[in-house]
C-alpha cells in the first residue's frame, strides 16, 4: 500500500519535503497544512514550483485530522516546547495519524516520564506512532555519535560541534538567531533558552544510550560583531552588529563535564579558528579516541543545513507506518543501546 502523506508547515524544510513527496512515486500526497492566508487554498504543486497535484493547501487543522492519511510529517518553526503543538500532535495521534516531527519529540523523556507517557498513551489509543526527527537533534548525535562509541572500549567525554554558514538563510530565521542585532540586543539569556530545550534532547538521549544519567547542564553564549557592513545577505548586517554566534551546552555526568554540543553560526566569513564549511565535527575521548567530520557537498542556498532532512523523513515514513503504536525512538549502534521504551 502506498503511504498517504500530509506535509504540515511549508517553510524552508516543509517545502523541500513537499517537493520530495510529490516527486516520489512510492508516496501519495494527501494534504498540506499551511499557517498563512497567502498560502491557503493553493495547489500544493504550484506552491513549490511543480505541476498541479490536485491537493489544495489548508489552514484548517481539523480538516487535516479528518483526512484519510497514514502519516503527518510536521516541520513547524521554533525550538522550545509548545503547548499548542503538543495538542495538535495528540489530536493527530488519537485520530490514528502517525506523526513525524522536526520539533519537540526527539526524546520527550527530557521533560519527564509523565510527559512522554501522554504521547505514548495517545498513540496506543489511536493506533499511531510518534517519531521526532532531524539533522541535529535527531541524526548527527543520536545515530552517528553513538555509532562511534560502539568502537570504543571506554568513553570519557563526547563532543559535537556544528558549523553553519547562515549567509543565505531566510531573513526571519536569521533575525531570530540574532544576526544583525547590536551586541547589546543580543542577550544570552534570550538566545540560550530558545535552543537549550532543543539540544537537551540529544544530550539526554546520547547519555542514556551509554547507560549514564545527566545530573545537570550548563550553557554559554557569545556573539561577535562585524567591523564593516556585510552585503548580499538575507538580513542587513551593519558595522557593529552581530555576524557570528557561539552557543555551548554541556551535560554533566558523574560530577564532571561529559557531553558538549557547540553551535558556531556565522554570516560572511567565519571567525578565526572556525571551519568554513557547513557541517559537524564529532569526537569521542577514550580508548581509542575518534574524530568524524561530516560536511555537505553542493548544498543549495535555499536548503542550507537542512539538506538531508527530506531524506530522513522519506526513509522514516515506512518504518513509522509499520511500527507498533506509541513513541518510537531511533535505532542506534552504541555498545549499550538501551531500550528507551522501557522508560515510558
C-alpha positions as CSV (number, residue, x, y, z in Angstrom):
1,X,0.0,0.0,0.0
2,X,1.3,3.4,-0.9
3,X,1.5,5.6,2.2
4,X,-0.7,8.7,2.1
5,X,1.4,11.6,3.5
6,X,0.4,15.0,4.9
7,X,3.0,17.8,5.0
8,X,2.4,20.1,7.9
9,X,4.0,23.6,7.6
10,X,5.7,24.9,4.4
11,X,8.7,26.9,5.5
12,X,12.1,26.1,4.1
13,X,12.1,22.5,5.4
14,X,8.4,21.9,4.6
15,X,8.8,23.0,1.0
16,X,11.8,20.8,0.5
17,X,9.8,17.9,2.0
18,X,6.8,18.7,-0.1
19,X,8.8,18.5,-3.3
20,X,10.2,15.2,-2.2
21,X,6.7,13.7,-1.5
22,X,5.3,15.0,-4.8
23,X,8.2,13.6,-6.9
24,X,8.2,10.1,-5.1
25,X,6.1,7.5,-6.9
26,X,6.1,5.4,-3.7
27,X,4.3,8.2,-1.8
28,X,0.9,9.8,-2.2
29,X,0.3,13.4,-1.1
30,X,-2.9,13.5,1.0
31,X,-2.9,17.1,2.3
32,X,-0.9,20.2,3.2
33,X,-1.3,22.3,6.3
34,X,-0.1,25.9,5.9
35,X,0.0,28.7,8.5
36,X,-0.6,31.9,6.4
37,X,-3.6,33.1,4.5
38,X,-1.4,33.8,1.5
39,X,-0.7,30.1,1.1
40,X,-4.2,28.9,1.9
41,X,-6.2,27.4,-0.9
42,X,-3.3,26.9,-3.3
43,X,-2.4,23.8,-5.2
44,X,0.4,22.1,-3.4
45,X,2.5,21.7,-6.6
46,X,2.2,25.3,-7.6
47,X,3.3,26.3,-4.0
48,X,6.7,24.7,-4.7
49,X,7.0,25.4,-8.4
50,X,5.9,22.0,-9.6
51,X,2.9,20.9,-11.8
52,X,-0.5,20.9,-10.2
53,X,-1.3,17.9,-7.9
54,X,-5.0,18.4,-7.2
55,X,-4.2,18.6,-3.5
56,X,-5.2,22.0,-2.1
57,X,-3.5,23.6,0.9
58,X,-5.5,24.5,4.1
59,X,-5.0,26.3,7.3
60,X,-7.8,24.1,8.9
61,X,-6.1,21.7,11.4
62,X,-9.3,19.8,11.9
63,X,-9.6,19.1,8.2
64,X,-6.1,17.6,8.3
65,X,-7.0,15.4,11.3
66,X,-10.1,14.1,9.4
67,X,-8.2,13.2,6.2
68,X,-7.6,9.7,5.0
69,X,-3.9,9.7,5.6
70,X,-1.2,7.4,7.1
71,X,1.4,9.9,8.3
72,X,1.7,13.6,9.0
73,X,5.2,15.0,8.5
74,X,5.5,18.1,10.7
75,X,8.1,20.8,10.2
76,X,6.9,23.8,12.2
77,X,9.2,26.6,13.1
78,X,10.6,27.1,16.6
79,X,12.7,25.3,19.2
80,X,11.0,25.5,22.6
81,X,8.3,23.3,24.0
82,X,4.9,24.4,22.5
83,X,1.6,23.5,24.2
84,X,-0.3,24.3,21.0
85,X,1.9,21.9,19.1
86,X,1.5,19.3,21.8
87,X,-2.3,19.5,21.5
88,X,-2.0,19.2,17.7
89,X,0.2,16.1,17.9
90,X,-2.1,14.5,20.5
91,X,-5.1,15.2,18.3
92,X,-3.4,13.6,15.3
93,X,-2.3,10.5,17.2
94,X,-5.7,10.0,18.7
95,X,-7.2,10.3,15.2
96,X,-5.0,7.5,14.1
97,X,-2.4,9.5,12.2
98,X,1.2,8.6,12.6
99,X,3.4,11.7,13.2
100,X,7.0,12.5,12.3
101,X,8.1,15.9,13.7
102,X,11.2,18.0,13.5
103,X,10.3,19.8,16.7
104,X,9.9,18.7,20.3
105,X,9.7,14.9,20.3
106,X,13.1,13.5,19.7
107,X,13.4,12.4,23.3
108,X,10.3,13.6,25.3
109,X,11.6,11.9,28.4
110,X,13.8,15.0,28.7
111,X,10.8,16.8,30.2
112,X,9.8,13.9,32.4
113,X,8.4,10.4,32.1
114,X,4.8,11.6,32.6
115,X,5.1,14.0,29.7
116,X,6.4,11.2,27.5
117,X,3.7,8.8,28.6
118,X,1.0,11.2,27.4
119,X,2.1,10.9,23.8
120,X,2.8,7.2,24.2
121,X,-0.7,6.6,25.5
122,X,-2.3,8.8,22.8
123,X,-0.5,6.8,20.1
124,X,-1.6,3.5,21.6
125,X,-5.2,4.7,21.9
126,X,-5.3,5.8,18.3
127,X,-3.1,3.0,16.9
128,X,-0.5,5.6,15.8
129,X,3.2,6.2,16.2
130,X,5.2,9.4,17.1
131,X,8.8,9.9,16.0
132,X,11.0,13.0,16.4
133,X,13.4,13.5,13.5
134,X,16.0,16.0,12.3
135,X,19.6,16.6,11.3
136,X,20.6,17.9,14.8
137,X,18.8,16.9,17.0
138,X,17.8,13.5,15.6
139,X,20.6,12.1,13.4
140,X,24.1,13.5,14.0
141,X,24.3,13.0,17.7
142,X,21.7,10.3,18.3
143,X,22.8,8.0,15.5
144,X,26.3,9.0,14.2
145,X,28.0,9.9,17.5
146,X,26.5,6.8,19.3
147,X,27.8,4.7,16.4
148,X,31.4,6.0,17.1
149,X,31.1,4.9,20.7
150,X,30.5,1.4,19.5
151,X,34.2,1.2,18.6
152,X,35.4,2.4,22.0
153,X,36.5,0.2,24.9
154,X,35.9,3.3,27.1
155,X,34.4,6.8,26.7
156,X,35.5,9.6,29.0
157,X,33.9,12.5,27.0
158,X,32.0,13.3,23.9
159,X,31.6,16.5,21.8
160,X,29.6,17.6,18.8
161,X,30.4,20.9,17.1
162,X,28.1,22.3,14.4
163,X,29.3,24.9,12.0
164,X,26.6,26.7,10.0
165,X,27.2,29.3,7.3
166,X,24.0,31.3,7.7
167,X,24.7,33.8,4.9
168,X,21.7,32.7,2.8
169,X,19.1,31.5,5.2
170,X,15.8,33.3,5.2
171,X,15.6,36.7,6.9
172,X,13.0,35.6,9.5
173,X,15.3,32.8,10.8
174,X,18.4,34.9,10.7
175,X,16.7,37.6,12.7
176,X,15.5,35.1,15.4
177,X,19.0,33.7,15.7
178,X,20.4,37.2,16.4
179,X,22.2,38.2,13.2
180,X,22.2,41.9,12.6
181,X,21.4,42.8,16.2
182,X,23.6,45.0,18.2
183,X,25.8,43.3,20.8
184,X,23.6,44.9,23.5
185,X,20.5,43.5,21.9
186,X,22.0,40.0,21.6
187,X,21.2,38.7,25.1
188,X,22.5,35.3,26.0
189,X,19.6,34.8,28.4
190,X,17.2,35.1,25.5
191,X,19.1,33.1,22.9
192,X,20.1,30.2,25.1
193,X,16.6,29.2,26.3
194,X,15.4,29.2,22.6
195,X,17.8,26.4,21.8
196,X,18.5,24.7,25.2
197,X,15.3,22.7,25.1
198,X,16.0,21.5,21.6
199,X,19.5,20.3,22.2
200,X,18.8,18.9,25.6
201,X,17.0,16.1,23.8
202,X,20.3,15.0,22.2
203,X,22.3,15.4,25.3
204,X,20.0,13.3,27.4
205,X,19.3,10.7,24.7
206,X,23.0,10.0,23.9
207,X,24.0,9.8,27.6
208,X,21.1,7.4,28.3
209,X,22.2,5.2,25.5
210,X,25.6,4.9,27.1
211,X,24.0,4.0,30.4
212,X,24.6,7.4,32.0
213,X,22.3,9.9,33.8
214,X,22.6,13.6,33.2
215,X,23.0,15.4,36.6
216,X,22.6,18.9,35.1
217,X,23.5,21.1,32.2
218,X,25.4,24.4,31.9
219,X,25.4,26.8,29.0
220,X,27.4,29.5,27.4
221,X,26.6,32.0,24.6
222,X,28.5,34.8,23.0
223,X,28.3,37.0,19.9
224,X,30.9,38.5,17.6
225,X,30.3,41.9,15.9
226,X,31.5,42.8,12.4
227,X,33.7,45.8,11.9
228,X,32.3,46.5,8.4
229,X,28.9,46.2,6.8
230,X,28.2,42.8,5.2
231,X,26.5,42.9,1.8
232,X,24.4,40.4,-0.1
233,X,22.8,38.7,2.9
234,X,19.2,37.9,3.8
235,X,19.3,40.4,6.7
236,X,21.2,43.7,7.0
237,X,24.4,43.2,9.0
238,X,25.7,46.7,9.6
239,X,29.0,47.6,11.1
240,X,29.0,46.9,14.8
241,X,26.2,44.3,14.7
242,X,26.3,40.5,15.2
243,X,27.9,38.4,12.5
244,X,28.8,35.2,14.5
245,X,27.2,33.3,17.3
246,X,28.7,30.7,19.6
247,X,26.5,28.5,21.8
248,X,27.6,25.7,24.0
249,X,25.6,23.2,26.0
250,X,27.2,20.7,28.3
251,X,25.8,17.7,30.1
252,X,27.3,16.9,33.5
253,X,27.7,13.1,34.3
254,X,29.3,11.7,37.4
255,X,30.1,15.2,38.7
256,X,32.1,16.2,35.5
257,X,31.5,17.6,32.0
258,X,30.8,14.6,29.8
259,X,29.0,15.6,26.6
260,X,29.4,19.1,25.0
261,X,27.4,20.4,22.0
262,X,28.5,23.6,20.3
263,X,26.9,25.7,17.6
264,X,29.1,28.0,15.6
265,X,26.9,30.1,13.3
266,X,28.1,32.9,11.1
267,X,27.4,35.1,8.1
268,X,30.1,36.3,5.7
269,X,33.4,34.9,6.8
270,X,33.8,32.7,9.9
271,X,35.8,33.9,12.9
272,X,39.4,32.8,13.2
273,X,39.7,29.2,14.1
274,X,36.2,28.2,12.9
275,X,35.6,25.8,10.0
276,X,34.3,27.5,6.8
277,X,32.0,24.7,5.5
278,X,28.6,23.9,7.0
279,X,28.8,20.5,8.8
280,X,29.6,18.8,12.1
281,X,32.7,17.5,13.9
282,X,32.1,14.6,16.3
283,X,34.7,13.5,18.9
284,X,35.0,10.7,21.4
285,X,37.6,10.9,24.1
286,X,38.6,7.5,25.5
287,X,40.1,4.2,24.3
288,X,40.5,4.7,21.4
289,X,39.5,8.3,20.6
290,X,37.7,9.1,17.3
291,X,37.1,12.2,15.2
292,X,34.5,12.3,12.4
293,X,33.9,15.3,10.2
294,X,30.7,15.4,8.2
295,X,30.3,18.1,5.5
296,X,27.7,18.8,2.9
297,X,28.7,18.7,-0.8
298,X,26.9,21.0,-3.2
299,X,24.4,22.5,-0.8
300,X,21.9,24.9,-2.4
301,X,21.4,28.2,-0.5
302,X,17.6,27.7,-0.1
303,X,18.1,24.4,1.7
304,X,21.3,25.1,3.6
305,X,21.9,22.9,6.7
306,X,18.5,21.2,6.1
307,X,19.9,19.4,3.0
308,X,19.2,15.8,4.1
309,X,16.1,16.4,6.2
310,X,13.7,15.4,3.3
311,X,15.6,12.1,3.0
312,X,15.3,11.5,6.8
313,X,11.6,12.0,6.5
314,X,11.3,9.8,3.4
315,X,13.2,7.0,4.9
316,X,11.4,7.1,8.2
317,X,7.9,7.0,6.7
318,X,7.6,3.3,6.0
319,X,9.2,2.5,9.4
320,X,6.8,4.7,11.3
321,X,3.8,3.3,9.4
322,X,4.8,-0.2,10.3
323,X,5.9,0.4,13.9
324,X,4.0,-0.5,17.0
325,X,1.8,2.3,18.3
326,X,3.2,4.8,20.8
327,X,6.6,6.6,20.9
328,X,9.3,5.5,18.5
329,X,13.0,6.3,19.1
330,X,15.8,6.0,16.5
331,X,17.9,2.8,16.2
332,X,21.4,3.4,17.4
333,X,24.6,1.4,17.4
334,X,26.1,2.2,20.8
335,X,27.7,-0.6,22.9
336,X,24.8,-0.4,25.3
337,X,21.9,0.5,23.0
338,X,19.5,0.9,26.0
339,X,15.8,0.3,25.1
340,X,14.3,3.7,26.0
341,X,10.8,2.4,25.6
342,X,11.1,0.8,29.0
343,X,11.2,4.4,30.4
344,X,7.8,5.3,29.1
